[in-house]
């Protein structure tokens, strides 16, 4: 899967990128703030964005996730320790993966989200620790 990382912590972003690449995914861009995330998305058109809630410019993951979906049709998965804020913004993302996250859990969560992106009619994530799927199908995009 082609992924965009929206994460302002350099160490976390580097670890996630290594895990994702090792797991067969392609990280097409990494952004630390909302403007960068939207520019990277427009340029690279990833399949999914992994989005933290609080960003370096004071922007928020829910804003980025909503703009990614509305402007480019790119869904988002929140990867954050700000669980309550992510759940409050559940309408803007496919789900939430709680930090800290282990490499195997991150890859398992992506398999579950990939099933949703493919339109598979099942709940694949019940046993993945820290993953809370907000939906099992993508919403319709507004025109």
N, CA, C and O atoms as a MOPAC input file, in Angstrom:
PM7 MOZYME 1SCF
protein

 N      0.84700 1    -1.16900 1     0.00000 1
 C      0.00000 1     0.00000 1     0.00000 1
 C      0.89900 1     1.24200 1     0.00000 1
 O      1.96600 1     1.24500 1     0.61400 1
 N      0.45900 1     2.28400 1    -0.69000 1
 C      1.17300 1     3.56000 1    -0.73700 1
 C      0.64500 1     4.44100 1     0.40000 1
 O     -0.55200 1     4.71800 1     0.48000 1
 N      1.54800 1     4.87100 1     1.27000 1
 C      1.14400 1     5.54000 1     2.50200 1
 C      1.77900 1     6.91300 1     2.65500 1
 O      2.91600 1     7.14200 1     2.24000 1
 N      1.02300 1     7.82000 1     3.25800 1
 C      1.52600 1     9.12000 1     3.66700 1
 C      1.54800 1     9.13500 1     5.19000 1
 O      0.54500 1     8.81600 1     5.82800 1
 N      2.69000 1     9.50500 1     5.77900 1
 C      2.80700 1     9.63600 1     7.23300 1
 C      2.67100 1    11.10300 1     7.59900 1
 O      3.38900 1    11.95600 1     7.07600 1
 N      1.74900 1    11.38500 1     8.49500 1
 C      1.58400 1    12.74600 1     9.00500 1
 C      1.89000 1    12.65800 1    10.49400 1
 O      1.01400 1    12.37600 1    11.31200 1
 N      3.15000 1    12.90500 1    10.82200 1
 C      3.67800 1    12.68400 1    12.17800 1
 C      4.78400 1    13.69600 1    12.42300 1
 O      5.74200 1    13.77000 1    11.65400 1
 N      4.65600 1    14.48600 1    13.50300 1
 C      5.65200 1    15.52400 1    13.75500 1
 C      6.80800 1    15.08800 1    14.65600 1
 O      7.73300 1    15.87000 1    14.87500 1
 N      6.78000 1    13.88800 1    15.17300 1
 C      7.89100 1    13.37600 1    15.97900 1
 C      8.82400 1    12.59400 1    15.05500 1
 O      8.45300 1    11.54300 1    14.53200 1
 N     10.02500 1    13.11000 1    14.86000 1
 C     10.97300 1    12.52600 1    13.91200 1
 C     11.28500 1    11.06600 1    14.22600 1
 O     11.34100 1    10.23500 1    13.31900 1
 N     11.48700 1    10.75100 1    15.49500 1
 C     11.83400 1     9.37900 1    15.88100 1
 C     10.68400 1     8.42300 1    15.55900 1
 O     10.90300 1     7.35100 1    14.99500 1
 N      9.47600 1     8.81000 1    15.91500 1
 C      8.31600 1     7.95700 1    15.63600 1
 C      8.13100 1     7.79400 1    14.13100 1
 O      7.89300 1     6.68700 1    13.64900 1
 N      8.23700 1     8.89000 1    13.39000 1
 C      8.07400 1     8.82100 1    11.93100 1
 C      9.11700 1     7.90100 1    11.30300 1
 O      8.79400 1     7.11800 1    10.41000 1
 N     10.35500 1     7.98900 1    11.76000 1
 C     11.43000 1     7.15100 1    11.22300 1
 C     11.17600 1     5.67900 1    11.52800 1
 O     11.33900 1     4.82700 1    10.65500 1
 N     10.77800 1     5.37800 1    12.76200 1
 C     10.47900 1     3.99200 1    13.13200 1
 C      9.29800 1     3.44600 1    12.33300 1
 O      9.33000 1     2.31000 1    11.85900 1
 N      8.26400 1     4.25900 1    12.18900 1
 C      7.09900 1     3.81200 1    11.42300 1
 C      7.47000 1     3.57900 1     9.96200 1
 O      7.05300 1     2.58500 1     9.36700 1
 N      8.24100 1     4.47400 1     9.39100 1
 C      8.62800 1     4.31800 1     7.99300 1
 C      9.42900 1     3.03400 1     7.79200 1
 O      9.21600 1     2.32000 1     6.81200 1
 N     10.33700 1     2.73900 1     8.69900 1
 C     11.11900 1     1.50000 1     8.61500 1
 C     10.20000 1     0.27400 1     8.70700 1
 O     10.32100 1    -0.66100 1     7.91600 1
 N      9.29200 1     0.28800 1     9.67000 1
 C      8.34700 1    -0.82500 1     9.84300 1
 C      7.49800 1    -1.02000 1     8.59500 1
 O      7.33600 1    -2.13900 1     8.10800 1
 N      6.96600 1     0.06600 1     8.09000 1
 C      6.08700 1    -0.01600 1     6.92700 1
 C      6.83400 1    -0.51300 1     5.69700 1
 O      6.32500 1    -1.36000 1     4.96200 1
 N      8.02100 1     0.00000 1     5.47100 1
 C      8.83100 1    -0.44900 1     4.33200 1
 C      9.19700 1    -1.91800 1     4.47100 1
 O      9.13200 1    -2.67000 1     3.49900 1
 N      9.57800 1    -2.32700 1     5.66700 1
 C      9.90400 1    -3.73700 1     5.92000 1
 C      8.69500 1    -4.63500 1     5.71400 1
 O      8.83900 1    -5.80700 1     5.36400 1
 N      7.49700 1    -4.08400 1     5.93200 1
 C      6.26200 1    -4.83800 1     5.77200 1
 C      5.71900 1    -4.82200 1     4.35200 1
 O      4.61200 1    -5.30000 1     4.10400 1
 N      6.49100 1    -4.27600 1     3.41800 1
 C      6.08900 1    -4.29700 1     2.02000 1
 C      5.29400 1    -3.09100 1     1.54800 1
 O      4.81100 1    -3.07200 1     0.41500 1
 N      5.15400 1    -2.09800 1     2.39000 1
 C      4.43000 1    -0.88300 1     2.01800 1
 C      5.41100 1     0.16900 1     1.49900 1
 O      6.61600 1     0.07300 1     1.73000 1
 N      4.89000 1     1.15800 1     0.80600 1
 C      5.70100 1     2.25800 1     0.30000 1
 C      5.25600 1     3.54200 1     0.96900 1
 O      4.09400 1     3.93300 1     0.85600 1
 N      6.16400 1     4.19800 1     1.66100 1
 C      5.87700 1     5.49200 1     2.25700 1
 C      6.22600 1     6.53500 1     1.19800 1
 O      7.39800 1     6.74300 1     0.88300 1
 N      5.20700 1     7.18500 1     0.65800 1
 C      5.41100 1     8.13200 1    -0.43500 1
 C      5.74600 1     9.53000 1     0.06300 1
 O      6.21300 1    10.36700 1    -0.70900 1
 N      5.51300 1     9.78900 1     1.34200 1
 C      5.82900 1    11.09100 1     1.90200 1
 C      5.63600 1    11.10900 1     3.39100 1
 O      4.88600 1    10.31000 1     3.95100 1
 N      6.33100 1    12.04200 1     4.03500 1
 C      6.19200 1    12.26000 1     5.47100 1
 C      5.99100 1    13.75100 1     5.67800 1
 O      6.71800 1    14.56600 1     5.11000 1
 N      5.01100 1    14.10800 1     6.48700 1
 C      4.69500 1    15.50400 1     6.75400 1
 C      4.63300 1    15.74000 1     8.25400 1
 O      4.19700 1    14.88000 1     9.01900 1
 N      5.08600 1    16.94300 1     8.66300 1
 C      5.03600 1    17.28000 1    10.08300 1
 C      3.93600 1    18.28900 1    10.39500 1
 O      3.62600 1    18.53000 1    11.56200 1
 N      3.34600 1    18.87900 1     9.35700 1
 C      2.24300 1    19.81200 1     9.58900 1
 C      1.21200 1    19.70300 1     8.47200 1
 O      1.44100 1    19.04500 1     7.45700 1
 N      0.08100 1    20.35600 1     8.67500 1
 C     -1.06900 1    20.17100 1     7.79400 1
 C     -0.80200 1    20.61200 1     6.35500 1
 O     -1.17100 1    19.89700 1     5.42400 1
 N     -0.18500 1    21.74700 1     6.15300 1
 C      0.08800 1    22.21900 1     4.79800 1
 C      0.97100 1    21.25600 1     4.03300 1
 O      0.73500 1    20.97100 1     2.85900 1
 N      1.97700 1    20.76600 1     4.70200 1
 C      2.88600 1    19.78800 1     4.09700 1
 C      2.14200 1    18.50100 1     3.75700 1
 O      2.37100 1    17.91100 1     2.70100 1
 N      1.26300 1    18.06900 1     4.63800 1
 C      0.49900 1    16.84100 1     4.40800 1
 C     -0.37400 1    16.96200 1     3.16900 1
 O     -0.42700 1    16.04200 1     2.35300 1
 N     -1.05500 1    18.08200 1     3.02700 1
 C     -1.93100 1    18.27000 1     1.88400 1
 C     -1.13800 1    18.37200 1     0.58000 1
 O     -1.56600 1    17.85000 1    -0.44900 1
 N      0.00300 1    19.03800 1     0.62100 1
 C      0.84600 1    19.13100 1    -0.57600 1
 C      1.38500 1    17.75600 1    -0.97000 1
 O      1.38000 1    17.39800 1    -2.14700 1
 N      1.84700 1    16.99100 1     0.01100 1
 C      2.35300 1    15.63800 1    -0.25900 1
 C      1.24300 1    14.75700 1    -0.83500 1
 O      1.47700 1    13.98100 1    -1.76200 1
 N      0.05000 1    14.87800 1    -0.28900 1
 C     -1.08400 1    14.07400 1    -0.76300 1
 C     -1.42900 1    14.41800 1    -2.20300 1
 O     -1.66900 1    13.53000 1    -3.02100 1
 N     -1.45100 1    15.69100 1    -2.50500 1
 C     -1.77600 1    16.11900 1    -3.87000 1
 C     -0.72700 1    15.60400 1    -4.85700 1
 O     -1.06300 1    15.18000 1    -5.96200 1
 N      0.52100 1    15.64300 1    -4.45700 1
 C      1.60700 1    15.21800 1    -5.34100 1
 C      1.67300 1    13.69600 1    -5.50700 1
 O      1.84100 1    13.19800 1    -6.62000 1
 N      1.53900 1    12.96100 1    -4.39900 1
 C      1.79000 1    11.50700 1    -4.41900 1
 C      0.53900 1    10.63800 1    -4.50000 1
 O      0.63000 1     9.48200 1    -4.91500 1
 N     -0.62100 1    11.15700 1    -4.11700 1
 C     -1.87700 1    10.40400 1    -4.12800 1
 C     -1.75200 1     9.01900 1    -3.47000 1
 O     -1.92400 1     7.99700 1    -4.13500 1
 N     -1.45200 1     8.99100 1    -2.17000 1
 C     -1.33200 1     7.70700 1    -1.46600 1
 C     -2.67700 1     7.00100 1    -1.33600 1
 O     -3.73200 1     7.60100 1    -1.54000 1
 N     -2.62000 1     5.72800 1    -0.99500 1
 C     -3.83900 1     4.94800 1    -0.75000 1
 C     -4.44900 1     5.26100 1     0.60900 1
 O     -5.66100 1     5.15700 1     0.80000 1
 N     -3.58600 1     5.64900 1     1.55600 1
 C     -4.00800 1     5.87200 1     2.93200 1
 C     -3.02800 1     6.82600 1     3.59600 1
 O     -1.83600 1     6.81500 1     3.29200 1
 N     -3.53800 1     7.65100 1     4.50600 1
 C     -2.67700 1     8.51300 1     5.32300 1
 C     -2.75800 1     8.04200 1     6.76900 1
 O     -3.84200 1     7.77900 1     7.28900 1
 N     -1.60800 1     7.94100 1     7.40300 1
 C     -1.52300 1     7.64300 1     8.83100 1
 C     -1.28400 1     8.98400 1     9.51200 1
 O     -0.24600 1     9.61200 1     9.30400 1
 N     -2.23700 1     9.42300 1    10.32300 1
 C     -2.27500 1    10.81100 1    10.77800 1
 C     -2.29500 1    10.90200 1    12.30200 1
 O     -3.14400 1    10.30600 1    12.96400 1
 N     -1.34300 1    11.65900 1    12.84300 1
 C     -1.35200 1    11.96700 1    14.27000 1
 C     -2.38300 1    13.07000 1    14.51500 1
 O     -2.78000 1    13.75800 1    13.57500 1
 N     -2.81100 1    13.24300 1    15.73700 1
 C     -3.83300 1    14.24100 1    16.05600 1
 C     -3.24100 1    15.64500 1    16.19100 1
 O     -3.79400 1    16.60100 1    15.64700 1
 N     -2.13800 1    15.77800 1    16.89800 1
 C     -1.52500 1    17.08800 1    17.10600 1
 C     -0.30000 1    17.21300 1    16.19300 1
 O      0.57500 1    16.34700 1    16.18900 1
 N     -0.25300 1    18.30700 1    15.42000 1
 C      0.81900 1    18.48300 1    14.44500 1
 C      1.69400 1    19.68300 1    14.79000 1
 O      1.32200 1    20.52100 1    15.61100 1
 N      2.85400 1    19.75400 1    14.15900 1
 C      3.86800 1    20.74700 1    14.50200 1
 C      3.40200 1    22.18800 1    14.34200 1
 O      3.84300 1    23.05700 1    15.09300 1
 N      2.53100 1    22.46000 1    13.39500 1
 C      2.09400 1    23.83700 1    13.14400 1
 C      0.86800 1    24.22400 1    13.96900 1
 O      0.28700 1    25.29000 1    13.76400 1
 N      0.48100 1    23.36000 1    14.89700 1
 C     -0.72300 1    23.61700 1    15.68100 1
 C     -1.97300 1    23.11300 1    14.98700 1
 O     -3.07000 1    23.18500 1    15.53900 1
 N     -1.80500 1    22.60100 1    13.76800 1
 C     -2.91800 1    22.00800 1    13.03800 1
 C     -3.33000 1    20.70300 1    13.68400 1
 O     -2.65400 1    20.18400 1    14.57200 1
 N     -4.45200 1    20.18600 1    13.22200 1
 C     -4.95100 1    18.95700 1    13.82300 1
 C     -5.12500 1    17.85800 1    12.78200 1
 O     -5.40800 1    18.11700 1    11.61300 1
 N     -4.94900 1    16.63200 1    13.24000 1
 C     -5.17000 1    15.46900 1    12.40500 1
 C     -6.57900 1    15.39600 1    11.84100 1
 O     -6.73800 1    15.06300 1    10.66700 1
 N     -7.61400 1    15.69400 1    12.62900 1
 C     -8.96300 1    15.65300 1    12.06800 1
 C     -9.15600 1    16.61300 1    10.88500 1
 O     -9.82400 1    16.27300 1     9.90900 1
 N     -8.57100 1    17.80500 1    10.97700 1
 C     -8.65000 1    18.74100 1     9.85300 1
 C     -7.96600 1    18.13400 1     8.62600 1
 O     -8.52400 1    18.14100 1     7.52900 1
 N     -6.76800 1    17.61300 1     8.81900 1
 C     -6.02200 1    17.01400 1     7.71100 1
 C     -6.80100 1    15.84300 1     7.12300 1
 O     -6.93900 1    15.73600 1     5.90400 1
 N     -7.30600 1    14.96900 1     7.98100 1
 C     -8.04200 1    13.79400 1     7.50200 1
 C     -9.26300 1    14.20300 1     6.68500 1
 O     -9.53900 1    13.61900 1     5.63700 1
 N     -9.98600 1    15.19800 1     7.15900 1
 C    -11.16700 1    15.65300 1     6.43600 1
 C    -10.79000 1    16.24200 1     5.07600 1
 O    -11.43700 1    15.94500 1     4.07200 1
 N     -9.75500 1    17.06600 1     5.03800 1
 C     -9.31000 1    17.67000 1     3.78100 1
 C     -8.77200 1    16.61200 1     2.81700 1
 O     -9.02500 1    16.69100 1     1.61500 1
 N     -8.03700 1    15.62700 1     3.32700 1
 C     -7.52000 1    14.56100 1     2.46000 1
 C     -8.66600 1    13.82700 1     1.77200 1
 O     -8.59900 1    13.52500 1     0.58000 1
 N     -9.71400 1    13.54500 1     2.53700 1
 C    -10.84900 1    12.80400 1     1.97700 1
 C    -11.62400 1    13.66600 1     0.98100 1
 O    -11.90700 1    13.23500 1    -0.13700 1
 N    -11.96200 1    14.88300 1     1.39700 1
 C    -12.78900 1    15.73500 1     0.54600 1
 C    -12.06500 1    16.17900 1    -0.72700 1
 O    -12.66700 1    16.20900 1    -1.80000 1
 N    -10.79500 1    16.52000 1    -0.61700 1
 C    -10.06500 1    17.04100 1    -1.77000 1
 C     -9.50900 1    15.95500 1    -2.68700 1
 O     -9.46600 1    16.12600 1    -3.90500 1
 N     -9.08100 1    14.83000 1    -2.09300 1
 C     -8.34200 1    13.83800 1    -2.87900 1
 C     -8.90300 1    12.42100 1    -2.80200 1
 O     -8.43300 1    11.53600 1    -3.51700 1
 N     -9.89600 1    12.19400 1    -1.95000 1
 C    -10.42200 1    10.84600 1    -1.78800 1
 C     -9.46200 1     9.91100 1    -1.07300 1
 O     -9.50900 1     8.69600 1    -1.26600 1
 N     -8.58900 1    10.48100 1    -0.24600 1
 C     -7.59600 1     9.69100 1     0.49100 1
 C     -8.10900 1     9.48900 1     1.91900 1
 O     -8.28900 1    10.46200 1     2.65100 1
 N     -8.34700 1     8.23700 1     2.32300 1
 C     -8.79600 1     7.97800 1     3.69500 1
 C     -7.63200 1     8.07900 1     4.68000 1
 O     -6.46400 1     8.01000 1     4.29800 1
 N     -7.97700 1     8.24200 1     5.94300 1
 C     -6.97200 1     8.38100 1     6.99700 1
 C     -7.23500 1     7.39800 1     8.12200 1
 O     -8.37300 1     7.02400 1     8.40700 1
 N     -6.14200 1     6.99300 1     8.75000 1
 C     -6.17800 1     6.23000 1     9.99500 1
 C     -5.41300 1     7.06300 1    11.01100 1
 O     -4.24100 1     7.37400 1    10.79900 1
 N     -6.06700 1     7.43100 1    12.11800 1
 C     -5.36300 1     8.15300 1    13.16300 1
 C     -4.41100 1     7.19700 1    13.87000 1
 O     -4.80200 1     6.09400 1    14.25300 1
 N     -3.17400 1     7.61700 1    14.04100 1
 C     -2.19100 1     6.88500 1    14.83900 1
 C     -1.73100 1     7.88600 1    15.88200 1
 O     -0.93900 1     8.78100 1    15.59000 1
 N     -2.23500 1     7.72900 1    17.10400 1
 C     -2.07800 1     8.79200 1    18.09300 1
 C     -2.22000 1     8.27700 1    19.51700 1
 O     -2.79300 1     7.21500 1    19.75800 1
 N     -1.69200 1     9.04400 1    20.44200 1
 C     -1.93100 1     8.79400 1    21.86400 1
 C     -3.11300 1     9.62600 1    22.35400 1
 O     -3.58900 1     9.43200 1    23.47300 1
 N     -3.58800 1    10.55400 1    21.51800 1
 C     -4.73300 1    11.40700 1    21.85900 1
 C     -6.03600 1    10.69300 1    21.49600 1
 O     -6.75900 1    11.09700 1    20.58600 1
 N     -6.30300 1     9.63500 1    22.22900 1
 C     -7.41000 1     8.73200 1    21.91000 1
 C     -8.76500 1     9.43300 1    21.96300 1
 O     -9.58300 1     9.25700 1    21.05900 1
 N     -9.01200 1    10.21500 1    22.99300 1
 C    -10.31200 1    10.88300 1    23.11300 1
 C    -10.54800 1    11.85200 1    21.96000 1
 O    -11.64400 1    11.90000 1    21.40100 1
 N     -9.53000 1    12.62000 1    21.60500 1
 C     -9.66700 1    13.56300 1    20.49200 1
 C     -9.90900 1    12.82300 1    19.18000 1
 O    -10.69000 1    13.27800 1    18.34400 1
 N     -9.25000 1    11.69600 1    19.00000 1
 C     -9.45700 1    10.90100 1    17.78300 1
 C    -10.88400 1    10.35600 1    17.73700 1
 O    -11.53600 1    10.39300 1    16.69300 1
 N    -11.35500 1     9.85800 1    18.85600 1
 C    -12.72900 1     9.33400 1    18.88400 1
 C    -13.76100 1    10.43900 1    18.67100 1
 O    -14.80600 1    10.20600 1    18.06400 1
 N    -13.47000 1    11.63600 1    19.16800 1
 C    -14.37300 1    12.76700 1    18.94000 1
 C    -14.44600 1    13.13600 1    17.46000 1
 O    -15.43600 1    13.71000 1    17.00700 1
 N    -13.39300 1    12.80300 1    16.70800 1
 C    -13.32400 1    13.13200 1    15.27900 1
 C    -13.55000 1    11.90200 1    14.40900 1
 O    -13.07300 1    11.84700 1    13.27600 1
 N    -14.26800 1    10.92900 1    14.92600 1
 C    -14.44100 1     9.64500 1    14.22700 1
 C    -15.03100 1     9.78700 1    12.82700 1
 O    -14.82300 1     8.91000 1    11.98900 1
 N    -15.74600 1    10.84600 1    12.55600 1
 C    -16.34300 1    11.02300 1    11.22900 1
 C    -15.29600 1    11.31900 1    10.15700 1
 O    -15.59800 1    11.23500 1     8.96700 1
 N    -14.07700 1    11.66100 1    10.55600 1
 C    -13.06000 1    12.06700 1     9.58500 1
 C    -12.05300 1    10.97000 1     9.24400 1
 O    -11.18200 1    11.18700 1     8.40100 1
 N    -12.14700 1     9.80600 1     9.87100 1
 C    -11.13800 1     8.76700 1     9.64600 1
 C    -11.76900 1     7.37400 1     9.64500 1
 O    -12.90000 1     7.18000 1    10.09000 1
 N    -11.01400 1     6.42800 1     9.14000 1
 C    -11.44200 1     5.03100 1     9.12300 1
 C    -11.39000 1     4.44900 1    10.53200 1
 O    -12.21300 1     3.61200 1    10.90300 1
 N    -10.40500 1     4.90700 1    11.31200 1
 C    -10.25600 1     4.37400 1    12.65600 1
 C     -9.10600 1     5.02000 1    13.38300 1
 O     -8.57200 1     6.05300 1    12.97600 1
 N     -8.74300 1     4.37500 1    14.47500 1
 C     -7.72800 1     4.87700 1    15.39200 1
 C     -6.82300 1     3.72500 1    15.78900 1
 O     -7.29600 1     2.64100 1    16.12900 1
 N     -5.52600 1     3.96300 1    15.74500 1
 C     -4.53800 1     3.03300 1    16.27400 1
 C     -3.79600 1     3.78400 1    17.36300 1
 O     -3.16600 1     4.81300 1    17.11700 1
 N     -3.88300 1     3.24800 1    18.57700 1
 C     -3.33400 1     3.94500 1    19.73800 1
 C     -1.82800 1     3.76300 1    19.84900 1
 O     -1.30800 1     2.65300 1    19.73600 1
 N     -1.13000 1     4.89300 1    20.07600 1
 C      0.30900 1     4.87500 1    20.36000 1
 C      0.50400 1     4.64300 1    21.84700 1
 O     -0.37200 1     4.98600 1    22.64100 1
 N      1.62100 1     4.07200 1    22.24000 1
 C      2.67800 1     3.54700 1    21.38900 1
 C      2.22100 1     2.26700 1    20.69900 1
 O      1.40000 1     1.51700 1    21.22900 1
 N      2.75900 1     2.03500 1    19.52400 1
 C      2.33900 1     0.87500 1    18.74200 1
 C      3.55800 1     0.05100 1    18.34800 1
 O      4.58200 1     0.58300 1    17.92000 1
 N      3.42000 1    -1.24500 1    18.50100 1
 C      4.47800 1    -2.17700 1    18.11200 1
 C      4.42500 1    -2.40000 1    16.59900 1
 O      3.37500 1    -2.23800 1    15.97700 1
 N      5.55300 1    -2.76800 1    16.02000 1
 C      5.64700 1    -2.96600 1    14.57100 1
 C      4.62200 1    -3.97000 1    14.06000 1
 O      3.93500 1    -3.70300 1    13.07400 1
 N      4.51100 1    -5.11100 1    14.71400 1
 C      3.57200 1    -6.14300 1    14.25700 1
 C      2.12900 1    -5.65200 1    14.33300 1
 O      1.30900 1    -5.99900 1    13.48300 1
 N      1.82000 1    -4.85400 1    15.33800 1
 C      0.46700 1    -4.31500 1    15.48900 1
 C      0.16800 1    -3.31200 1    14.38200 1
 O     -0.93400 1    -3.30100 1    13.83300 1
 N      1.14000 1    -2.47200 1    14.05500 1
 C      0.96500 1    -1.50000 1    12.98100 1
 C      0.67000 1    -2.21400 1    11.66200 1
 O     -0.23500 1    -1.81500 1    10.92900 1
 N      1.41700 1    -3.24800 1    11.36400 1
 C      1.21000 1    -3.98300 1    10.11000 1
 C     -0.12300 1    -4.72700 1    10.10600 1
 O     -0.79100 1    -4.79600 1     9.07500 1
 N     -0.50800 1    -5.27900 1    11.23900 1
 C     -1.80200 1    -5.96000 1    11.33200 1
 C     -2.94800 1    -4.96400 1    11.15400 1
 O     -3.94300 1    -5.26500 1    10.49400 1
 N     -2.80400 1    -3.78600 1    11.74000 1
 C     -3.83400 1    -2.75100 1    11.59300 1
 C     -3.96600 1    -2.34000 1    10.13000 1
 O     -5.07500 1    -2.12100 1     9.64300 1
 N     -2.85400 1    -2.23600 1     9.43800 1
 C     -2.91700 1    -1.87100 1     8.01600 1
 C     -3.60600 1    -2.95000 1     7.19000 1
 O     -4.32000 1    -2.63600 1     6.23700 1
 N     -3.40200 1    -4.20100 1     7.53900 1
 C     -4.12000 1    -5.27300 1     6.82800 1
 C     -5.63000 1    -5.13400 1     7.04100 1
 O     -6.41700 1    -5.33100 1     6.11400 1
 N     -6.02000 1    -4.79600 1     8.26000 1
 C     -7.44300 1    -4.61800 1     8.55700 1
 C     -8.02200 1    -3.43300 1     7.78500 1
 O     -9.11700 1    -3.52700 1     7.23000 1
 N     -7.29500 1    -2.32800 1     7.74900 1
 C     -7.76600 1    -1.15400 1     7.02000 1
 C     -7.77400 1    -1.42700 1     5.51900 1
 O     -8.66900 1    -0.97300 1     4.80600 1
 N     -6.78800 1    -2.15800 1     5.04800 1
 C     -6.73800 1    -2.50400 1     3.62800 1
 C     -7.98300 1    -3.30600 1     3.22600 1
 O     -8.49500 1    -3.14000 1     2.12000 1
 N     -8.46400 1    -4.16600 1     4.11200 1
 C     -9.69300 1    -4.92000 1     3.83700 1
 C    -10.86700 1    -3.96100 1     3.67000 1
 O    -11.71300 1    -4.16200 1     2.79800 1
 N    -10.92400 1    -2.92700 1     4.49400 1
 C    -11.98200 1    -1.92500 1     4.37300 1
 C    -11.85500 1    -1.18500 1     3.04400 1
 O    -12.85200 1    -0.96600 1     2.35500 1
 N    -10.64600 1    -0.80400 1     2.68800 1
 C    -10.42700 1    -0.07000 1     1.43900 1
 C    -10.80600 1    -0.90400 1     0.22200 1
 O    -11.22400 1    -0.36600 1    -0.80300 1
 N    -10.65800 1    -2.21700 1     0.34300 1
 C    -11.03300 1    -3.11400 1    -0.75500 1
 C    -12.52900 1    -3.40700 1    -0.76100 1
 O    -13.03200 1    -4.05200 1    -1.68100 1
 N    -13.24700 1    -2.93500 1     0.26600 1
 C    -14.68500 1    -3.15600 1     0.33300 1
 C    -15.07400 1    -4.52700 1     0.83500 1
 O    -16.19800 1    -4.97400 1     0.60500 1
 N    -14.16700 1    -5.20400 1     1.51600 1
 C    -14.48600 1    -6.52500 1     2.05800 1
 C    -15.48500 1    -6.37900 1     3.19400 1
 O    -15.35200 1    -5.50100 1     4.04600 1
 N    -16.45900 1    -7.22800 1     3.19400 1
 C    -17.57400 1    -7.15100 1     4.12900 1
 C    -17.30600 1    -7.98400 1     5.37200 1
 O    -17.96600 1    -8.99700 1     5.60200 1
 N    -16.34500 1    -7.55900 1     6.16500 1
 C    -16.05900 1    -8.29400 1     7.39300 1
 C    -15.41900 1    -7.35400 1     8.39800 1
 O    -14.94600 1    -6.27500 1     8.04200 1
 N    -15.40700 1    -7.76400 1     9.63000 1
 C    -14.77200 1    -6.99900 1    10.70000 1
 C    -13.44600 1    -7.68700 1    11.01000 1
 O    -13.41400 1    -8.61300 1    11.82000 1
 N    -12.35300 1    -7.25700 1    10.38300 1
 C    -11.08900 1    -7.97500 1    10.48900 1
 C    -10.23100 1    -7.61500 1    11.69400 1
 O     -9.16100 1    -8.19800 1    11.86700 1
 N    -10.65800 1    -6.68200 1    12.52900 1
 C     -9.73700 1    -6.09300 1    13.48300 1
 C    -10.00200 1    -6.39400 1    14.94600 1
 O     -9.36900 1    -5.79000 1    15.81200 1
 N    -10.89100 1    -7.28200 1    15.24500 1
 C    -11.30700 1    -7.48800 1    16.62800 1
 C    -10.14900 1    -7.80700 1    17.57200 1
 O    -10.17500 1    -7.37800 1    18.72500 1
 N     -9.15100 1    -8.53400 1    17.12500 1
 C     -8.07800 1    -8.97200 1    18.02300 1
 C     -6.82900 1    -8.10000 1    17.96400 1
 O     -5.81400 1    -8.45000 1    18.56700 1
 N     -6.87500 1    -6.97300 1    17.25200 1
 C     -5.69000 1    -6.12200 1    17.12400 1
 C     -5.70400 1    -5.09900 1    18.25800 1
 O     -6.56500 1    -4.22200 1    18.31900 1
 N     -4.73200 1    -5.23500 1    19.14700 1
 C     -4.66600 1    -4.38600 1    20.33500 1
 C     -4.45900 1    -2.92200 1    19.94100 1
 O     -3.53900 1    -2.59100 1    19.19200 1
 N     -5.32900 1    -2.05400 1    20.45900 1
 C     -5.19700 1    -0.62400 1    20.24000 1
 C     -5.84900 1    -0.11600 1    18.97000 1
 O     -5.81500 1     1.08500 1    18.70100 1
 N     -6.45200 1    -1.01700 1    18.17000 1
 C     -7.11900 1    -0.59100 1    16.94700 1
 C     -8.61400 1    -0.47500 1    17.20000 1
 O     -9.25300 1    -1.41700 1    17.67000 1
 N     -9.15500 1     0.67500 1    16.88800 1
 C    -10.58500 1     0.93400 1    16.99600 1
 C    -11.04500 1     1.39500 1    15.61900 1
 O    -10.77300 1     2.52400 1    15.21200 1
 N    -11.73900 1     0.52100 1    14.90800 1
 C    -12.24200 1     0.90000 1    13.59000 1
 C    -13.54400 1     1.65900 1    13.76800 1
 O    -14.45300 1     1.19800 1    14.45800 1
 N    -13.62900 1     2.82000 1    13.14400 1
 C    -14.83000 1     3.63900 1    13.22500 1
 C    -15.84700 1     3.22900 1    12.17800 1
 O    -17.03300 1     3.52800 1    12.31600 1
 N    -15.40300 1     2.55500 1    11.14300 1
 C    -16.30900 1     2.13600 1    10.07900 1
 C    -15.76400 1     0.88700 1     9.40900 1
 O    -14.57100 1     0.59400 1     9.48600 1
 N    -16.63600 1     0.17100 1     8.76300 1
 C    -16.21700 1    -1.00900 1     8.01600 1
 C    -16.35700 1    -0.79700 1     6.51400 1
 O    -16.07800 1    -1.69700 1     5.72200 1
 N    -16.78900 1     0.39300 1     6.13400 1
 C    -16.86200 1     0.80300 1     4.72300 1
 C    -16.50000 1     2.27800 1     4.64700 1
 O    -16.70800 1     3.03100 1     5.59800 1
 N    -15.95800 1     2.67700 1     3.51300 1
 C    -15.65600 1     4.09200 1     3.32100 1
 C    -16.94600 1     4.87500 1     3.07600 1
 O    -17.87400 1     4.35800 1     2.45300 1
 N    -17.01100 1     6.09800 1     3.55600 1
 C    -18.20400 1     6.91600 1     3.30400 1
 C    -18.19900 1     7.42900 1     1.87000 1
 O    -17.18000 1     7.37400 1     1.18200 1
 N    -19.34200 1     7.92400 1     1.43300 1
 C    -19.41700 1     8.57500 1     0.12200 1
 C    -18.70900 1     9.91000 1     0.21800 1
 O    -18.79100 1    10.59000 1     1.24000 1
 N    -18.01600 1    10.28700 1    -0.84100 1
 C    -17.36500 1    11.60300 1    -0.87600 1
 C    -18.36400 1    12.65100 1    -1.31000 1
 O    -19.20800 1    12.41200 1    -2.17300 1
 N    -18.25500 1    13.82100 1    -0.69400 1
 C    -19.08200 1    14.95500 1    -1.11700 1
 C    -18.49600 1    15.52000 1    -2.40500 1
 O    -17.27900 1    15.53500 1    -2.58700 1
 N    -19.34500 1    15.97000 1    -3.27300 1
 C    -18.88100 1    16.53600 1    -4.55000 1
 C    -18.36600 1    17.94900 1    -4.38000 1
 O    -17.93900 1    18.57200 1    -5.35200 1

